[in-house]
Amino acid sequence: MSENQRGVGVLQIVWTVAALMIIVVGVVYLVAHRGGSDVKFQTPYQAVLLTNGSVYFGQLEGYGGANPVLSKVYYIVTQTNTETKQTNNILVKRGKELHEPDRMYINPHQILFVEPVGVNSKVAQLIKDQGGQ
C-alpha cells in the first residue's frame, strides 16, 4: 500500500466520522426540541382532564412543554339535597383551601386531554359571574 493510498483512506475515515457526528448532533437537537412548542389557545379558559379523573378549568400556559401551569383554577363540586335527593353542580374557585393556592403546576404526563371552554358556555358564564374575565 503506497503512502498516497493510506492518506486517501485516512481522509475517507475522517469525513465519515465527521458526517456521523453531524447526523448524531442533528438527531439530538430534533429530539430535544420536538415537544418544546407550547400550544396557544383561542379562548380565555380551558378544561383540563387529568388521568385521575379530576377536571379543572382555568388558564393553561405551557401546554406542550415540560411545565404546564393552570392559573385562575376552578372545579365543579356536586351537592345533593338530602331531603329531595336532587343534585346541584357548583363551580368553586381554588384558593379558598387552607394553603390558598393561586395556580397548579401540572405534570404533563398526567394530562389526559385539554379542551377550550367556549366563551358562551355555562362554565364561562359561571366564571364570569364569580369575577373572572
N, C-alpha and C positions, 0 to 999 in steps of 0.2 A: 504494500500500500504506500503510495507516494505521499509526500508531505502536503501536497495540494489537495489530494483526496481526503486526507484527515481533516484539513481545515474546513472543507465543504461539509463534511459530516458533523463536525462540532457546531458549525454555523446553523445547520438544519435543526440540531437538538436545541440550541438556544432559542431559535424562532418558535419551535414547537412549544417549549416551556413557557415562553412569553405569551403565546396565543392562549394556552391553557389557563394561565394566570388571569388574563383579561376576561375570559369566559367565566371563571370562578368568581371574580370580583363583580361582574355584571349580574350573575345569578344571586349572589348575596345581597346586592343592592336592591334587586327587584323583590326578593322575599322580604327584606326589612321594610320596604315602603309599600308593600302590597295592600295592607289594611289600614294605612295611615290616613286616608282621606275621610274626613268627617262628613256625615250626611247632614244636609241642611233641610229644614222643614219649612213648609209654606204657611203653616198655621201656628198660632202662638202656643198652643198646648198639645202634648202628645200623651197617648195612653201606652204605658209600658207594662207588658205582661212578663212576669218572672217565672222561672222554671218551677218555683214552689207554689204557683197558682195565684200569687198576690198580683193585684193590678194597682198601679199608681198612675196618677195624672199629674202632669207638670210640664215644665220647660226643660227639654232634654238637650244637652250640649255634649259634644264629643262622641256622639254615637258613630260607630265605625272605627273608633280609635281605642286605645288601651284603657282610658279612664273616663267613661261616660259619667256625667253629673246631671242629676234631676233636681231642679230648684222649683220653688213655689209648688210644693208637693201636696196633692190631695188624694184621698182614698175613700172608698164607699163602705159605710157601716150599715148593716141591716138590723133594724129593730123590730121586734114582734110585740104586739099588744097582747098581754096575757089573757085579757077578757074576750077580745074579739078574734084572736089568732091572726089578725091582719098584720102583714109585714109592711115596713116602710124603709126605703133606702135613703140614707142621709150622706151627703158629701162632707167630709171632715178635712180641714186643713192641718197638715202636720206642723208641729211647732208647739202644740199645746201639751205635749208629753213632758214628763219630768226633766228630760235632758234638753228640751227645746231645740230640736234640730231645724236648721234652715235650709238644708239640702241633703241629698243622698248621693254618695259615691257608689256606683253600681259595678259589680264585677261583670264585664261584658259577656262572659260565658254563661251568666245566669239570666240573660235577657232572651226570652223565647221569641218575642216579636214586639214591634213598635208600630203604632198606628196614629195618624194625625187625628186630633179631636176637631171635628167640624165646628166652624165659628158659629153656626146656628143650632148646634146640638144642645140637648138638655144639660150635659156636663158643662159645656162652655157657658151656658146661661147661669148655672148654679155657681160656677167660679166667679163670674161677673157680679152676681148678687152678693157674694162674700167679700167683695172688694178687689178681686183680681181684675186683670185687664180684659 
